[in-house]
Amino acid sequence: MAGGAITSVAAGAPGSGRILRPPGAADETEFISRCIRCFQCGSVCPNTAIQYAGLDMGISSLFTPYIIAREQACILCMKCTEVCPSNALTKISEEDITEKVDMGTAMIDKGLCYSWNNRCCGICYYSCPFPDEALKLDFMARPFINKQKCVGCGLCEKACVHLPHAIRVIPRKIAKTMNIPLVNPAPPDSSTMPRISQKENRNDQALP
């Protein structure tokens, strides 16, 4: 996927429709309806990741909580889900995070990623709360995302050292409309994380 394409749908500025909702959020329409704008979720967030919508996101979304991963990602403490009084955020235990949290799906731009362009990095892997499940590394620390395990917390996007970011989280409501492969970048056999040969690695494009 080209960098411009990922940029166009990745979680970004308020008003763009590309923001992440906190973990446990109901579907967008239901979430906006249930949220009573009490600000408790942001008050208990230890990572100060939760912000509140202004008029640029529309009247219906005014003062609802959101997260921009590249500014401050979610650390999946679930404290926001514990204090929500209206069930806009469903309470989720730590044991159920991988099954019930669905903020979005991380996607990798091979054209930007250092490891996919012969410069070993792997920082995204070390920031992932579910390494070897949601994010795996291959030869030269090339990252692969398993969308069935990725919860969309954005810690990988926050950690990415390439500018613009080579890994970005596609918000849930947008990701559902996209044909995102089970594993991205898609390997020849999407059921496995392949080992890529040195010969194939040498044939990769140079970093723009």
N, C-alpha and C positions, 0 to 999 in steps of 0.2 A: 504494500500500500504506500502510495507516495506521501511525502511529508505534508504537502498541502492538504491532502485528503484527511489525514489524521487530525491536523490542526483544525479543520473545519468542523469536526464533530467532537473534539476532545473537551473535557471539562475546562471551562475558561471563565471569562468575565461575566459578572451579573448582567442580566438582561439579554444574554446571548442564548439562553435556554440550554446551556452546556454545563450547568453546575451539578454537583452531587448532593443528594439529600443524605442526612445522617443515617447510620445503620438502623435497621428495623422500620424504616419509613414505609407507610402504606403506598399503594399506587398513587400517582401524582394528584389526581382529582380528589381522591378520598383523603389523602394527606392534607391538602389545603383545606378541605372541609373540616377535618378533625382538629387541626392545629388551632389552639386558642391563643397563640402568641404570648405565652407566659414567660418566655425567655429562660426557663429553668434548664433546658438542655445545654445552652451555651454557658450558663453559670457554673455547671459542674464539669464542663469539658477541661481536663487537665492539660490538654495540648493547645487550648484556645483555637481549635480548628473551626468551630462553628461560628458562622456569621449570620446576619439577618438581612433579609431582602429589603431593598428600597423600592422606590417608585419605578426605577428602571426595569424591574422585573414584573411590573404590572400591579394593578390594585389588588387583584385576587391573591397574589403571592406576598403582599406587603407584610413584612416582619416575620415571615416564615424562615426557619433555619436552613442553611446550606453550607457546603464546604467546597473550597477550591483547593484541590490537591497540591498544586504546585506552590501555593502559598503556605498551607499548613495541612498536612494529611491527617486522616483519622488513625488513631493508635488502637482502635478496637477494644477500648476498656469497657464499653457498654454502659457507662454511667448515665449517658443521656437517655437510654431506653428505660432505665430504672426510675427516673424522676418524671417522665412524661405522664401528665395526669389525664390525658384525653385519648390515649392509645393511637395517636398519630404516629408515634414510634412504639412498636411492639417490643416488650421486654424480651431480651435474648440473653441466655446464659453463655458463659465462655465456652462451654462444651458444645454449644449449638452454632457457633459463629460460622463455620464453613458451610453449614447446611441452610442457615436462615438469613445470613447477611447477604444482600445483593444490591450494592450501591452502584455497581457498574462492572465493566470488564476492561482490564489493561490490554493495550495493543502496542506492538513494537514496530517501529519504522526501520526496516533493514538499511535503508539508504542513509540514515542518520546515526544509527547505533555504532559505537566504536568497535565493539566486539564482532559485529558483522562486517566490519571493514578493516580487519587485520590489526586492530589495536585492542588487545585484551583488557576488558574492564570488569564487568560482573557486579558493579555496585548495586544494581537493582536487586540482584539475588540476595545480597547480604542485608538489604533493608526489608525484604519480604517476610511477613510474619508466618508464612507457610512455605518455606523453601522446600524444594523437591516435591511439593504437591501442587501449589498454584504456579510456581515459577521454577523452572529447571535450567541448568546450564549444560551446554554441549562443548564441543571442541572450541578452543580459543574463547571460552566463557560466553559463547553465544546463548542468549536467553530465549526461552520458549515459555509461553503462557498457556496454561490449561484453564479454559474459561469455565469449566465445571467446578473448579476449586478456587478461582480468583473471586474475591468478594468486593473488589473495587475500592479498597481503603485509600489508595493513592500514595502509599509510602514509597513505592518504587518510582513513581513520577517525581515525587518530592526529592528523592535522592539522586536522580539522573543528573550527571554532570555535563551532558551535552546540551548546548543551546542552539536552536530550539530543542526541547526535550525529545528524546528518541523513543521514550515509552510514556504513554498517556492513557488515562482512564476514560473510557467512553461511558457516559452516564447511562444508567439502566434503561430509561425510557427511550433513548436513542439506540442503544445496543440491541434492543429487542427488534428494531426495524432493520437491522443489518444482518447480512449473512456472514457472521464471524465464525471462522472454523473452530473446531474443538480445540485445536492447538494452533497458536499463531506465534511466529510465522508458520504457515502450514508446511509440515514435513511431507515427504512422499507418502508415508503411512501415518495418518493422523492418530493412530492408536498408540504410537510409540514415540519416544523422544530419541531421534536418530543420532548416531555418532557420525560426524561429518569428516571426510578425509582431508588430509593436508592438501591434496591436489585440488579438490573442490574449493577449499578455502583460498587458495592462490588465485582462483579464477573470479573471486568476488570483485565487485566494482570498488574503485577507490572512493574514499570519503570526499564528498563534494566540498 
